[in-house]
Structures are given as structure tokens and as C-alpha cells.
Amino acid sequence: MRDFALSPPCLRDIDMHSSIHSAAGVQRLVLIIGAAMHPRLSITPLRLICAAGLAAVVAGGGILLAADRPSPQPNPAATMPAPMPPGTTVVARVDGTELHLSDVEAAQQSLPPQVQKMPLAQIYPMLLDRLVDGMLITEAGRKDHLDQDPEVQLRLKRYEDRLIQEAYINRAVKPAETDDRLRTRYETFLKDKPAGEEVHARHILLATEAEAKSVIDELNKGADFAALAKKYSKDPGAETGGDLGYFGHDDMVKEFADAAFALSPGQYSKTPVKSEFGWHVIRVEDRRTGKPPSFEEARDQLSRDLAHEIIDTKLHDLRGAAKIEEFGLDGKPLPATK
């Protein structure tokens, strides 16, 4: 089961690639605590841009990604990680206000996946320092009465609304998202969409019909299709020789699909094919009978479809019970949309 978030403004970016090579590279490393703040801080998603401090930590060896660390020597005593203390464990006090281990763990879960997988002990000092910094900044802002600022209050209201929406949706969806219900939807999916034929094709996308005809002339003279795709195609897949992989008829726009499925393996279109994207020259590499996805492969999509169905039903009921008045930019009433 999944939580359905409505993109709340709790930012959590770390611009981190497979490795960090220098302190200068870490200048782009921005640690976002956001919703993982201590409860007294969580009212405002806080962007703590501590690039210089983080750079010093990384450059000093405080945190390195696996690609930059020397290979560790086997240590039999360290094969079993020490058990974590309970989340209620106090890890810091700032002017009497406590931070708990659960706050640090929540901060870790707000980070990108590659950082979430790192042992907490490895990034613990950095996360703890950032949480302490956040508390200090928040308390300084409160002393300046920023919590009473109208703009802050408005943003708080909007953020609160989003959190309530997320909680309401999750409570409506999760109880209904049972394994039995998803499997029933899967069986219906298999009956409604039986496996059909698929083709494996390449294409060359061109801006004009004349350009497409010129490419076909080169193919007629024996030119290699993939090489021409790399040379002429305007499609982002040109670098792969225009390879589109396997697809079903309904996966492509009608004009393109009709032309592709009319070809046999090894054939290319003798006349340009026009679509909303431009002019295509198509070559079919192979044909096969498509294989339906397994239940596990389809599970995420089944969950999304079920969630949308539940939400749509709930919204229909809510709209039916509410008095809604909508107005256009000119101030005139808009037609009812129930």
C-alpha cells in the first residue's frame, strides 16, 4: 500500500550524483529537512542551505559516498550492527527543548533514496547538527514574531490544508486497497485487455515530407536504417538508431501504428508517414504476441487505478452534498460542474 502525497512544499533535495569528488562539488549539496523537522519546527518547511558547512564535513571525511571511500578492511567485530536505541531517546537539548532519535530518523527518510540507504550512524552527526540549526533558526524567527507574519500564516494555512487532504485520501484509500481486491481487478484487466500482437520497430522523425522521401531514397540504395536515424532523426531516440522497442497498436498514435503494423519484419515504409509529430520513416524489426504483465508487475498500476476510482467516487459525493459557486476571471458565474 502507498501513501498518496499531494506534493506538499516540504522540499528535500540533495543534488548528489554517484560520487562526490571535491569540496567544491559539494557546494551544490543542499540538505532539506522539511517535514522531518522537530514538531516545533515542522510548521514551516525549512530549507537549510548549509553548503559550506556540508562541504567542510565531506572534505574532512565526515561523510563520503561509497564510490569515494577506500574499501573497508574486514572487521569481524563489526559484522553485527549495534541495536538502535528507542525513538524516544533524547539526542539533543536546545534551550531546554528536546530532540529525539525519532526526529533524526524522520530527517533521514526525507532525503533521496541513495542517502536513505546509508547507515544512520554514518550521517547521524550531520543530520543532528542540521536539526539543531533548524531549531535555532526557528526560535530566532519566533522571537522576531515571524510566526505572526500574515504571509507565514497564509502559507501555514495552505500547508495545513494539504496535509489534511493527504490524510483524508489515505484513510479513504488504504482500507480498500486489499490484496483480494487488487487481484480481482487484475483478473478483470486480463479479460478486458487480452494479450495482443506487438511489433518491434525503429523510426526516423523528420520535419518535412521532402526530407522523409530523401531518407527513403537512401534506404532504397542500401543505407543502414539505424545509421540514418542517428544522422537525420529529430526524435530523442535517434542516438539508439530510432529504436522504439516492442509496442502494441494502442501504444502509438493511429497513423504511426497503422503503418507499423502493416509492415513485416525487415520492411520499411516506402512512403512517408504523417503524424502530429512530423514525418516518419518506419522499419519493423520483429513481431510477437504480447505477454500480459504479472500481478506483481501490474500491482502499482492497479493500486493507482483503484485509488483514483475511490477518490473520484468520494469527490462526486462531496460535490453532490456541497453548494459550490465558481467564477471566471471576469467575475461572472461559471456553469455548475457537478
Beta strands, then each sheet from edge to edge (+ up, - down):
strand 1: 31-32
strand 2: 47-48
strand 3: 90-94
strand 4: 97-100
strand 5: 197-206
strand 6: 243-248
strand 7: 273-275
strand 8: 278-289
sheet 1: 1+ 2-
sheet 2: 3+ 4-
sheet 3: 6+ 5- 8+ 7-
end
